[in-house]
Amino acid sequence: MNVPVTHPLLRYGCGSDRGPHRRLNEDSYAVLTRAELQEKLDALFLVSDGMGGMGGGDTASRIVAQQIPATVGALLQENAQQEAGAMLRSALQEVNRMVQQQRGSSPELHSMGATCVCALLEGNMLTLAHAGDSRAYLMRDGRLSLLTADHSCVWEEVEAGRMTREEADASPYRNMITRAVGIAPELEPDLQRVPLKEGDILLLCSDGLTTETREQDIARILAAEPLPQQAADKLIQAAIRHGGSDNITVIVAHFGTPAQQVVEEPPTERTPARRPAKPAEPHMTAMSEPALQRTGLLTSLFITGLMCGIVLAAALFVPLWLHRKKIPAPPLSTTSAVPPAAPKHAEIFTYSTPPKMINPGPFRPDVLQILPSGDLLTATGSGTLEKITPGGKTVQPPLLNNHLNWPAATPGTAALTTDTEGRRYQLDPASKTISCYSPEGVLKASGIGAGKLHAPSRLAVSKHGILYVLDSGHLMAFAPDPQQGE
């Protein structure tokens, strides 16, 4: 797709892809040209990544992508001299209120929110506002610089010096967002102004790009592609090729004509960095090449012969020594080298026993997640994240040892989760029961936990079929009936 130039110094390309593993694309983006900004600003670029299941994330990001440009346009109409940063702050705070209102309109939307990174260009001055982990990068003279700081738990650890950026990008907690549109009644976005110069390249993207693609590869693509649309397409393809675990959205903007940019490649295992040559020892006489070859050959022969002698001596001496000491041979292992076959999964688990108290807490009613390790993620009433083992023990110290400013919990709404087989478990706080649906959406079981729960609010299901439920602030567990799936 060829995008027309909208400014003597500006060209851009953009795109969004659902990715091979997602059913919905919950990303949205917006581009406004100078004409659409009433000839008062040169461009507006925006990327938003929705959060929340059951379509909520899609709704939230769409609201952000539609309403922020509309609000900026209205503010320009009222006052053409308004400062860009003030306009972006007002626009994000207004859309935050709108998403908050929509959250209460339907149970499917109660947990929705969205990240946002937005850029206004006025002459050679770039104004950025962001909330969440969608990012803005600047490519200048072959160097890619991150302009934004993620609003996430792991990024706070990076800024505190307790994690590296590489550790943060690989952490299973990297998607735990601490600030975003719609998740709290008030929002204060981060704002900054960046002067641009001829040849700069601006990149705005959702985390679907940065999760899968190394920054070095991003820089190489930006430097190699002369047209911004080609660069945007290549970045999306790279993220899909490397896994495509999430939706991917990018906007690439060229400020002027980028000069030839050379990206320095870091050393890798295949091409190790060269070490400086060790200086010759003083008073050492240099040997000729043939002499060096002969010396090396003799040395190799000597070492080989020595090793053969050691092996032969060990072969002869060790059995005699063991016999003399009468050391019995180790018993044969009775463990098979072939791992046992994995148990078959039951089509639907059944639960007939009352739930067991795993940890009394008390915990917040709206934070419960099973981590890749099998442990459970919860939060105390004060906002501190805690990791609980399947046996109910609290991992000390607290997971990230920080206090999060959580929004108020929303009581009385349905909670939804899926297991590794795609089965859907839905909690109905009104009837205080859990229902199970097949991956195709067919109801398979209902009334789970009837008469055994008091005020259930969240649930999670393990790969073994254990149902974990937050009930009146306590962490409870329903174990599936034995002998299933055999």
C-alpha positions, -999 to +999 in steps of 0.1 A: +000+000+000+014+034-010+006+061+016+007+097+002+030+122+017+011+145+040+039+169+050+070+180+031+091+162+057+068+133+066+060+099+052+044+070+071+033+034+069+011+014+092-005-020+097-021-044+121-024-082+121-044-105+144-015-130+144-018-168+139-028-176+174-055-151+183-092-152+175-097-115+177-075-085+169-077-063+200-053-038+187-064-005+171-045+024+155-052+059+141-034+083+118-045+119+112-029+140+086-024+177+085-056+183+066-076+163+092-060+183+120-073+216+105-039+225+092-028+233+128-007+202+134+012+180+111+002+145+122-013+124+149-002+088+153-018+064+178-015+027+188-038+010+213-037-025+226-069-038+243-070-058+275-098-079+289-115-111+276-148-117+259-144-089+234-137-062+261-102-055+249-114-050+213-140-025+225-116-006+247-090-001+220-116+010+195-129+036+219-093+049+224-085+050+187-117+068+178-121+092+207-086+105+212-084+119+177-120+133+181-111+150+213-079+165+199-099+178+169-124+194+192-097+210+213-081+224+182-114+238+172-118+256+205-082+269+209-057+265+181-029+278+204-033+250+230-001+232+239+002+197+224+010+180+257-020+195+274-042+184+246-029+148+248-033+147+285-069+160+283-077+135+255-064+105+274-082+115+306-114+120+287-112+086+270-103+070+303-136+083+317-154+069+287-139+034+290-147+035+327-183+042+320-185+014+294-170-011+318-201-009+339-225-013+310-221-051+305-206-080+324-185-089+293-168-055+295-162-052+333-125-060+331-116-041+298-089-015+294-063-005+268-028+007+265-021+037+244+009+055+229+001+087+210+023+111+191+015+147+179+039+162+154+042+200+151+070+211+128+101+193+141+087+188+176+073+155+186+050+153+217+044+118+231+018+106+256+015+070+267-001+046+293+007+009+294+033-011+275+027+000+239+060+017+229+076+045+209+111+042+194+133+067+176+158+055+150+186+081+145+221+076+129+217+038+130+208+036+167+173+026+180+163+043+212+133+035+234+114+067+241+088+053+265+089+033+298+065+005+302+039+008+329+043-027+341+054-046+372+086-059+356+095-024+343+094-010+378+119-037+387+141-026+358+140+010+369+148-001+405+179-020+392+166-054+403+160-067+367+177-062+334+156-053+303+164-087+289+150-104+321+119-081+320+112-089+283+114-127+291+095-125+324+061-143+325+048-112+344+057-087+317+020-083+308+009-072+343+001-036+335+001-010+363-013+019+343-036+019+313-068+036+299-099+025+318-085+004+346-087+032+373-110+062+378-081+086+372-053+084+346-021+105+345-002+096+312+035+101+308+043+131+286+075+141+268+087+163+240+113+152+215+129+174+189+133+157+156+159+161+129+162+153+092+165+115+087+148+104+120+125+074+120+097+071+145+081+037+154+050+032+175+040-004+182+020-027+204+038-053+225+030-080+199+060-067+180+085-063+209+075-096+226+086-116+195+112-094+178+146-084+191+152-046+191+184-053+170+162-069+143+137-041+145+166-016+140+179-036+111+145-036+093+140+001+099+175+009+085+172-014+055+137-003+041+136+030+023+098+032+024+080+033+057+051+011+045+076-016+035+092-013+069+059-016+087+050-047+066+084-063+073+081-057+110+047-074+112+060-104+091+091-107+114+068-109+146+047-135+129+077-155+118+091-155+153+059-169+169+032-143+165+017-150+199-002-117+201-018-091+179+008-069+161+003-032+153+030-008+140+032+027+127+065+038+110+071+075+102+100+090+083+109+126+091+125+137+060+146+112+039+165+088+061+202+087+054+220+054+049+219+040+085+244+013+095+233-008+125+261-024+144+256-061+150+264-073+185+286-104+188+268-137+189+278-173+197+284-180+160+306-149+155+323-143+189+340-110+195+377-109+187+399-106+217+429-083+214+461-102+206+482-109+236+515-091+234+546-112+231+566-118+263+599-098+264+631-116+253+611-143+235+626-155+202+600-158+174+599-193+157+596-198+120+562-212+106+576-247+099+592-249+133+559-239+149+541-266+129+566-293+140+564-282+176+526-283+175+527-318+160+550-331+186+530-316+214+498-331+200+514-366+198+527-363+233+493-353+248+475-381+228+500-407+240+497-395+276+459-397+275+459-432+260+482-443+288+459-429+315+429-446+300+447-480+297+460-478+333+425-470+345+410-499+326+435-523+342+438-509+377+403-499+387+387-534+384+416-548+405+412-521+431+374-526+433+379-564+437+405-559+464+382-536+483+353-559+477+331-529+468+298-543+455+286-532+421+258-506+422+223-522+420+205-521+387+180-493+384+144-505+383+132-472+367+124-475+330+141-452+306+109-446+288+087-420+305+052-432+314+024-422+290+005-391+300-029-398+314-058-392+291-079-362+298-115-367+307-139-350+283-153-331+312-142-333+348-168-338+375-167-325+410-187-340+439-166-331+470-167-298+488-139-273+481-108-273+503-094-242+519-060-236+502-051-203+518-074-181+541-059-148+527-077-125+528-072-117+491-087-092+468-117-107+450-106-099+415-069-111+411-064-148+405-042-164+378-023-196+373+013-190+364+033-211+339+050-227+370+017-239+383+017-215+412-012-190+417-010-153+415-031-133+440-032-099+456-037-088+491-062-062+501-034-036+503-024-043+466+007-064+471+011-093+447+016-127+462+025-161+447+008-191+463+019-227+457-007-253+447-004-265+483-014-231+497+019-218+509+028-182+503+061-177+485+083-153+505+092-125+500+062-111+481+064-117+443+075-082+433+076-065+467+056-035+456+023-019+462+000-015+432-027+011+428-055-013+418-089+000+407-118-008+429-131-044+425-163-049+406-186-072+426-213-094+412-199-100+377-193-133+360-157-146+358-145-167+329-114-189+324-103-217+301-081-248+306-053-261+284-078-282+264-099-252+255-128-260+279-145-229+293-154-225+329-177-197+339-185-186+374-219-170+381-217-151+414-255-148+415-262-185+417-228-192+433-221-220+408-197-228+380-206-241+345-183-259+320-185-256+283-167-275+255-143-257+232-172-254+208-194-237+234-216-266+242-227-267+279-213-299+295-218-293+332-236-268+354-242-263+391-206-271+401-202-260+437-239-255+443-245-249+480-208-249+487-198-214+479-206-181+498-194-151+477-173-164+448-157-138+426-128-153+405-117-187+394-088-204+376-084-240+364-052-260+363-041-284+336-051-312+360-087-300+363-083-284+398-107-254+401-093-226+422-119-201+435-117-168+454-146-171+478-152-143+504-115-135+501-103-171+507-085-192+482-105-225+477-099-255+455-123-281+440-104-313+432-119-333+403-133-367+411-107-395+410-103-421+382-113-397+355-098-400+320-085-436+326 
